[in-house]
Amino acid sequence: MPNWQALDVDIESPAQEAVEYALMEAGALGTETNTNQDGLLRIVAYFESIPDRERIRNELVDALRIYSLPSSSVRDINVREVVDRDWLEEWKKSWQPVQVGRFIIAPPWAKVDQAVNQLVIRIEPGMAFGTGTHETTRLCLAAIEKYDEGGSFLDVGTGTGILAIAAAKLFPSSTIEACDTDADAVAIATENAKANDVGESINFRVGSVDDSSASADVVIANLTADVILPMLATLVRLTCRRLILSGILDTQINLIRSGLLALGLNNFEITQDGEWVCFVV
């Protein structure tokens, strides 16, 4: 039986979501959370080999910044070796399907009792922002179901491809393009689309958008506020009908609102799930 590496990260409780996200981004195969003897939360992340400390540090810094949390939220980090692989099966059991309207997001191994009008999307658990469990993903899926009427669809920063896949499932005849600046993300999204039988329906590419990009009826950008703001004018110009923006914390609502107002846009809807919000323009 192979040895595995466990990374124990002791944190203050408000940082749980940010740290779990960072560890999955750093290559963890799975995480579990409990309380240590000091009353702090301990997130245990499992790796196939000794994790890259520098990569973990960088991912933690980025995640804490995105969530507007101080670096002191992470108290201690330790690596240890584990032999037993049973944790992996237990971790798989903890991943239950997530339903958002007509969409059911499920890992490949989960059994799903699908109703006639429901659409199942199979995504391998990994990056928290793209598996259906994160609030921003749920907000975007709800907006897609409510506002997408078919036609053309552009997913900027596609990640795992889940939103483009949802659009393809909803309207198989739509023209769908999805881009991401991360080549690895595009490769994963492409495989996810194939696994969901919509590989031929979505044009994935490495890169971003500019004023020369093709416009679309629905444009969606589930990124972060600091990434959205510099490209907001471009996103607006590319949108023919609805622009969906998420990855935005409730403390950043005024930043995005001010950006939209500066572009002459005051007709938008804001929905919220936890501390995350979604703008539909």
LINZI-V462597 format. One record per pair of residues at least 4 apart in sequence whose C-alpha atoms are under 8 Angstrom apart, sorted by the first residue. I is the first residue (numbers start at 1). GAP is how many residues later the second one is. D is the distance in Angstrom with one decimal. If there is no record, write none. Layout:
i: [I	I]
gap: [GAP	GAP]
d: [D	D]
//
This chain:
i: [1	1	1	2	2	2	3	3	3	3	3	4	4	4	4	4	4	4	4	4	5	5	5	5	5	5	5	5	5	5	6	6	6	6	6	6	6	6	7	7	7	7	7	7	7	7	7	7	8	8	8	8	8	8	8	8	8	9	9	9	9	9	9	9	9	10	10	10	10	10	10	10	10	10	11	11	11	11	11	11	11	11	11	11	12	12	12	12	12	12	13	13	14	15	15	15	15	15	16	16	16	17	18	18	18	18	18	19	19	19	19	19	20	20	20	20	21	21	21	21	21	22	22	22	22	22	22	23	23	23	23	23	23	23	24	24	24	24	24	24	24	25	25	25	26	26	26	27	28	28	28	29	29	29	29	29	30	30	30	30	30	30	31	31	31	31	31	32	32	32	32	33	33	33	33	34	34	34	35	35	35	35	36	36	36	47	50	51	52	53	54	55	56	57	58	59	60	61	61	62	63	64	64	64	64	65	65	66	67	69	85	86	87	88	89	90	91	95	95	95	96	96	96	97	97	97	97	97	97	98	98	98	98	98	99	99	99	100	100	100	100	100	101	101	102	102	102	102	103	103	103	103	103	103	104	104	104	104	105	105	105	105	105	105	106	106	106	106	106	106	107	107	107	107	108	108	108	114	114	114	119	119	121	121	121	121	122	122	122	123	123	123	123	124	124	125	126	126	127	127	128	128	128	129	129	129	129	129	130	130	130	130	130	130	131	131	131	132	132	132	133	133	134	135	135	135	135	136	136	136	136	136	136	136	136	136	137	137	137	138	139	139	139	139	139	139	139	140	140	140	140	140	140	140	140	141	141	141	142	143	143	143	143	144	144	144	145	147	148	148	149	150	150	150	150	151	151	151	151	151	152	152	152	152	152	152	153	153	153	153	153	153	153	153	153	153	153	154	154	154	154	154	154	154	154	154	155	155	155	155	155	155	155	155	155	156	156	156	156	156	156	156	156	156	157	157	157	157	157	157	157	157	158	158	158	158	158	158	158	158	158	158	158	159	159	159	159	160	160	160	160	160	161	161	161	161	161	161	161	161	162	162	162	163	164	164	164	164	164	165	165	165	165	165	166	167	167	167	167	168	168	168	168	168	168	168	169	172	172	173	174	175	175	176	176	176	177	177	177	177	178	178	178	178	179	179	179	179	179	179	180	180	180	180	180	180	181	181	181	182	182	182	183	183	184	185	186	186	186	186	187	188	189	189	190	190	190	191	191	192	192	193	193	193	193	194	194	194	195	198	209	209	210	211	211	211	213	214	215	215	215	215	216	216	216	216	217	217	217	217	218	218	218	218	218	218	219	219	219	219	219	219	220	220	220	221	221	221	221	222	222	222	222	223	223	223	223	223	223	224	224	224	224	225	225	225	225	225	225	225	225	226	227	228	228	229	229	231	232	232	232	233	233	234	235	235	236	239	242	242	243	243	243	244	244	244	244	245	245	245	246	246	246	246	247	247	247	248	248	248	248	248	249	249	249	249	250	250	250	250	252	253	253	254	255	256	257	258	259	260	260	260	261	261	265	267	268	268	268	269	269	269	270	270	270	270	271	271	271	272	272	272	273]
gap: [82	83	84	81	82	83	45	78	79	80	81	42	43	44	45	77	78	79	80	81	41	42	43	44	45	46	74	75	76	77	38	39	40	41	73	74	75	76	36	37	38	39	40	44	70	71	72	73	34	35	36	37	68	69	70	71	72	33	34	35	65	66	67	68	69	26	30	31	32	33	64	65	66	67	4	5	29	30	31	32	62	63	64	65	4	28	29	61	62	63	27	28	59	4	49	54	58	59	4	25	27	4	4	42	45	46	49	4	24	41	44	45	4	11	23	108	4	42	106	107	108	4	34	37	38	40	41	4	5	8	22	33	36	37	4	5	6	7	102	103	104	34	101	102	29	30	33	20	17	18	19	16	17	18	19	97	15	16	17	58	61	96	12	13	14	15	60	11	12	13	59	8	9	10	11	7	8	9	4	5	6	7	4	5	6	4	29	5	4	4	4	4	4	4	4	4	4	4	10	4	4	4	5	6	7	4	5	158	182	4	4	4	4	4	4	4	4	11	12	15	10	11	14	7	8	9	10	13	15	6	7	8	34	35	4	5	6	4	5	38	41	42	41	44	15	16	17	43	15	16	17	18	38	63	14	15	16	17	15	16	17	18	26	27	4	6	14	15	16	17	15	16	17	18	14	15	16	4	5	6	50	51	41	44	45	75	70	73	74	8	37	39	69	7	68	6	4	5	4	33	4	5	6	4	5	7	8	30	4	7	29	30	31	32	6	29	31	5	6	30	4	5	4	4	138	139	141	4	86	110	111	112	137	140	141	142	4	26	85	4	4	107	132	133	134	138	139	4	23	80	82	104	105	106	138	4	22	25	4	4	5	101	137	4	22	23	25	95	19	70	22	20	21	23	24	22	23	24	65	66	22	23	24	64	65	66	11	14	21	22	23	24	63	64	65	66	67	10	22	23	24	61	62	64	65	66	8	9	21	22	23	24	64	65	66	22	23	24	52	53	63	64	65	66	21	22	23	24	51	64	65	66	4	5	6	20	21	22	27	28	31	63	64	21	26	27	30	25	26	28	29	32	4	17	25	27	28	29	31	32	4	27	30	4	4	12	13	14	38	4	28	31	33	37	4	4	5	7	9	4	5	6	8	30	33	34	29	26	29	28	27	26	27	25	26	27	25	26	27	28	24	25	26	27	7	25	26	27	28	29	5	6	25	26	27	28	25	26	27	4	24	25	4	23	4	4	4	18	19	20	4	4	4	15	4	9	14	4	8	4	7	4	5	6	9	4	5	6	4	4	4	25	24	23	26	27	25	24	22	23	24	25	22	23	24	25	22	23	24	25	21	22	23	24	25	26	16	19	20	23	24	25	23	24	25	7	23	24	25	22	23	24	25	4	5	22	23	24	25	4	22	23	24	4	21	22	23	24	27	30	31	4	4	4	17	27	30	4	4	27	28	4	30	4	4	8	7	4	38	39	36	37	38	34	35	36	37	33	34	35	30	31	32	33	29	30	31	4	5	28	29	30	4	26	27	28	22	25	26	27	4	4	24	4	4	4	4	4	4	4	5	6	4	5	16	14	11	12	13	10	11	12	7	8	9	10	6	7	8	4	5	6	4]
d: [6.9	7.3	7.6	6.3	8.0	7.7	7.7	6.6	5.7	4.4	7.4	6.9	6.0	5.2	6.4	5.7	5.0	5.9	7.8	7.6	5.7	5.1	6.2	5.9	5.9	7.6	6.8	5.8	4.6	5.8	6.3	5.6	4.6	6.3	5.7	5.3	5.9	6.5	8.0	5.5	5.1	6.4	7.8	7.9	6.9	5.7	4.5	6.5	6.4	5.9	4.6	6.6	7.9	5.6	5.1	6.2	7.9	5.5	5.2	6.3	7.1	7.5	5.7	4.6	6.7	7.7	6.2	5.7	4.4	6.5	6.2	5.4	5.1	6.5	6.6	7.2	5.9	5.4	6.3	7.7	5.6	4.5	5.4	7.2	7.4	5.8	6.2	5.2	6.6	7.5	6.9	5.9	7.8	6.0	7.5	7.1	6.2	7.7	6.1	7.7	7.8	6.1	6.2	7.7	5.4	6.1	6.5	6.1	8.0	6.3	6.8	7.5	6.3	7.0	7.3	7.8	6.2	7.2	6.7	5.5	7.6	6.2	7.3	5.1	5.3	7.8	5.8	6.6	5.7	8.0	6.8	6.7	7.2	7.5	4.8	7.0	7.0	7.9	6.0	5.6	7.1	6.9	7.7	5.9	6.3	5.6	6.4	7.1	5.8	5.5	5.1	7.3	5.7	5.8	7.7	7.2	5.9	5.7	7.9	7.5	6.9	7.7	6.6	5.4	4.4	6.4	7.8	5.8	5.3	6.7	7.7	6.8	5.7	4.5	6.2	5.8	5.3	6.6	5.9	5.7	4.5	5.5	5.6	6.1	5.9	6.5	7.9	7.6	6.3	6.1	6.2	6.2	6.1	6.2	6.2	6.1	6.0	6.2	7.1	6.2	6.2	5.9	4.9	6.6	6.8	6.1	7.7	7.3	7.5	6.9	7.8	6.5	5.9	6.2	6.4	6.6	7.0	7.9	7.1	8.0	6.7	7.7	7.1	6.4	5.5	4.3	7.1	7.1	7.3	5.6	5.1	6.4	6.4	6.7	5.7	4.4	6.3	6.3	8.0	6.3	6.8	6.4	6.5	7.4	6.7	4.7	5.9	7.6	5.9	4.8	5.9	7.1	7.6	7.5	7.0	6.0	4.7	6.1	6.0	4.9	6.0	6.9	7.2	5.8	6.2	7.7	7.2	6.3	5.0	6.2	5.3	5.2	5.3	6.4	5.5	6.5	6.3	6.1	7.8	7.5	6.7	7.6	7.6	7.4	7.2	6.4	7.5	7.4	6.4	6.1	7.9	7.5	6.5	7.4	8.0	5.9	7.7	7.0	6.7	7.7	7.9	6.8	6.1	7.5	5.4	7.1	6.4	8.0	7.2	6.4	6.5	5.5	7.5	6.3	7.6	7.6	7.4	5.5	6.1	8.0	7.2	7.2	6.5	6.1	5.7	7.0	6.4	6.2	7.1	6.0	5.6	7.9	7.6	6.3	7.1	7.2	6.1	7.8	7.6	6.2	6.3	7.6	7.3	7.3	7.0	7.5	6.2	6.1	7.4	8.0	7.4	7.2	7.9	7.0	7.1	6.3	6.7	7.3	6.2	5.8	7.7	7.3	7.5	5.1	7.9	7.0	7.7	7.3	7.6	6.6	7.8	8.0	5.5	7.5	5.4	7.7	4.9	6.2	8.0	6.5	5.5	4.6	5.8	5.0	5.2	6.5	7.8	7.4	7.1	6.2	4.7	6.3	5.4	6.0	4.9	5.9	7.9	7.7	6.0	5.0	5.7	7.9	6.0	6.3	4.7	6.2	7.1	6.1	7.9	6.3	4.5	6.4	6.1	5.0	6.1	6.0	5.4	6.4	6.8	7.5	7.5	6.1	4.9	7.4	7.3	5.7	4.4	7.1	7.4	6.3	6.7	6.5	7.4	7.1	7.2	5.8	5.7	5.6	7.7	7.5	7.4	7.9	7.8	6.7	5.3	6.9	6.6	6.2	7.5	6.1	4.5	7.1	6.0	7.5	7.7	7.9	4.4	7.3	6.9	7.0	6.1	7.6	7.9	6.3	6.2	6.9	7.6	6.6	7.2	6.1	6.1	7.6	6.8	7.7	6.1	6.1	7.8	7.8	7.7	4.9	7.6	6.7	7.2	6.5	6.5	7.3	7.4	8.0	7.0	7.7	7.7	7.2	7.3	6.7	5.0	6.3	5.7	4.7	6.0	7.9	7.0	6.2	4.8	6.5	7.1	5.7	4.9	5.6	5.8	6.0	6.9	6.2	6.9	5.3	5.3	6.0	5.4	4.4	6.0	6.5	6.6	7.6	6.3	5.7	6.3	6.0	6.0	6.5	6.6	6.4	6.4	6.2	6.1	7.8	6.4	6.7	6.7	6.2	7.7	6.3	8.0	6.3	5.2	4.6	7.7	5.7	4.2	7.7	7.6	6.9	5.7	7.7	6.1	5.8	7.3	7.3	7.3	6.9	7.6	4.2	5.8	6.7	6.3	5.5	5.7	7.8	5.9	4.5	4.8	6.4	6.2	6.8	5.9	4.9	5.9	7.6	7.3	7.4	5.7	6.4	4.9	6.2	5.9	4.6	6.0	7.6	6.3	5.1	6.4	7.9	5.8	4.5	5.2	6.5	6.6	7.7	6.3	4.9	7.7	6.1	7.0	4.5	5.6	6.0	8.0	6.6	5.3	7.8	7.1	7.9	7.2	7.4	7.2	5.7	7.9	6.9	6.9	6.2	6.2	7.4	7.8	6.2	7.1	6.3	6.4	7.5	6.9	6.0	6.7	5.7	7.9	5.7	5.0	7.0	5.7	4.6	6.5	5.6	5.0	6.5	7.8	6.2	4.5	6.4	6.8	7.2	7.4	6.3	7.2	5.7	5.5	6.8	6.9	5.7	4.5	5.9	7.8	5.4	5.6	5.9	6.7	6.0	7.7	5.8	6.3	6.2	6.1	6.1	6.6	6.5	5.2	6.9	5.0	5.7	7.9	6.3	6.6	5.5	4.4	5.7	5.1	6.6	6.6	5.6	4.7	6.5	5.6	5.3	6.7	5.7	4.3	6.3	6.3]
//
